[in-house]
Amino acid sequence: MIHVNAPSLSETGHSELEKKINDEIQMVIDREVKEASLRAKDYYQAYIDTGGKAEEFIPVSLNIDYEVKYKQNSIVSFLIEKTETLASSYQEYLYYNIDLVKGKVLSLEDLVGKDYQKKIADEIKQQIACMPKNQRFYYFNDVEIEDFMNSQRIFYINENGQLDIKFQKYEIAAGSVEFIMLISFLINHIEK
């Protein structure tokens, strides 16, 4: 069972950006649907081969949907979420942060400035230091957070206009974690 509800960027006045983003989204969706279909066929065949009955088989489901996290002034931030359910369920996310006036995908450097790696890493370290000891336990001590602040870092702008920085499972902690930056995020700064 496959359900896809994908976003499409349009009428921004930046047709090249629209085409680039829309093509990328479609490519990712096509790849995910194809891979999920192959996994579903393999899973079904393995179920049957090990004595399972076709009428008792619970089909694999794939759900792709999106959520707009922020849309004000000239900035839109949204995520695409993929949920696949086999015997258990798992999710993956794809994030987009776009300046519609300038017609560009925003980076952390665009939002925080040239020394964004240090500013964000310092903020995260401060937030971790303020956590109760039983929560700090899950964070790795031998990790330099600044090393993870690069152009590939996953982030979005939340409904309050704050940066939400995401870390995958086992990057800096035992699970996946996210930090809302207390660093001022000013839309006026972006629009200049």
Buried (B, 14 or more C-beta within 10 A) or exposed (E): EBEBEEBEBEEBEBEEBBEEBBEEBEEBBEEBBEEBEEBBEEBBEEBEEEEBEEEEEEEBBBBBBBEEBBBEBBBBBBBBBBBBBBEEEEEEBBBBBBBBBBBEBBBBBBBBEEEBBBBBBBBBBEEBEEEEEEEEEEBEEEBEBBEBBEEEBBBBBBEEBBBBBBBBEEBBBEEBBEBBBEBEBEBEEBEE
